[in-house]
Amino acid sequence: MVQVSRNLLNYFRRGRWLRVAALYVRHPARMVTLTKRVRGYISKDGLREIGTLLLLLWHYVTDIAQGKYKDYNRQSLLLVIAALIYLVSPIDFIPDILPGGLVDDVGILLYVVNSVRGELSHYNESRSRENKKHFPLDKKDE
């Protein structure tokens, strides 16, 4: 199992995901299109358990694309966008049409959330200051 996890992370880090994400960052209209595609995944079977985290990532990218959140870390944004592109892509480590096909997507999303936890906390604080919904990153935050 550890080897599979390592292979999945290598596939994600060395794949095209970050290069494609860089194109999205340069063109906010692409980020908006991506968020529209991601919206359909938030309540998808196999992703409900991480729905709150996925919703947080969705709001993060949406607010940046719309210019509502400007104090973001570019590297964190790249990772988040790469993970969301991975999620909506039908071609990934385990194809989504197979039973358990979203396991790799969940793994990548959790890896990215953990990697950019500080940035997401900063974003959450910004949302709280604007009296918007706060998204828990940990059970203790709920």
SULSULBEL-V6014 format. One record per backbone hydrogen bond with DSSP energy under -0.5 kcal/mol. CO is the residue of the C=O (numbers start at 0). NH is the residue of the N-H. E is the energy in kcal/mol with one decimal. If there is no record, write none. Layout:
CO/NH/E, CO/NH/E
This chain:
0/4/-2.4, 1/5/-2.5, 2/6/-2.7, 3/7/-2.6, 4/8/-2.5, 5/9/-2.4, 6/10/-2.6, 7/11/-2.2, 8/12/-3.1, 9/13/-2.7, 10/14/-0.8, 15/19/-2.6, 16/20/-2.3, 17/21/-1.9, 18/22/-1.1, 19/23/-1.6, 20/24/-2.3, 21/25/-1.4, 22/26/-0.7, 23/26/-0.8, 26/29/-1.8, 26/30/-1.1, 27/31/-2.2, 28/32/-2.1, 29/33/-2.5, 30/34/-2.5, 31/35/-1.8, 32/36/-1.7, 33/37/-2.6, 34/38/-2.0, 35/39/-0.6, 36/39/-0.7, 37/40/-2.5, 37/41/-0.8, 38/41/-0.8, 40/43/-1.5, 43/46/-2.5, 43/47/-0.7, 46/49/-1.2, 47/50/-1.6, 49/53/-2.6, 50/54/-2.5, 51/55/-2.1, 52/56/-2.4, 53/57/-2.4, 54/58/-2.7, 55/59/-2.6, 56/60/-2.4, 57/61/-2.6, 58/62/-3.1, 59/63/-1.7, 60/64/-3.0, 61/65/-2.1, 62/67/-2.4, 62/68/-1.5, 63/66/-1.4, 69/71/-1.2, 71/73/-0.6, 72/76/-2.4, 73/77/-2.5, 74/78/-2.2, 75/79/-2.6, 76/80/-2.8, 77/81/-2.6, 78/82/-2.3, 79/83/-2.3, 80/84/-2.7, 81/85/-2.4, 82/86/-2.3, 83/87/-2.1, 84/88/-1.3, 89/91/-0.8, 94/97/-1.7, 97/100/-2.2, 99/102/-1.7, 101/105/-2.6, 102/106/-2.3, 103/107/-2.5, 104/108/-2.6, 105/109/-2.7, 106/110/-2.3, 107/111/-2.6, 108/112/-2.7, 109/113/-2.3, 110/114/-2.1, 111/115/-2.2, 113/116/-0.8, 115/119/-2.5, 116/120/-2.3, 117/121/-2.2, 118/122/-2.5, 119/123/-2.6, 120/124/-2.5, 121/125/-2.0, 122/126/-2.3, 123/127/-2.4, 124/128/-2.2, 125/129/-1.1, 126/131/-2.9, 127/130/-1.8, 133/135/-0.6, 137/140/-1.2, 137/141/-0.6, 138/141/-1.2
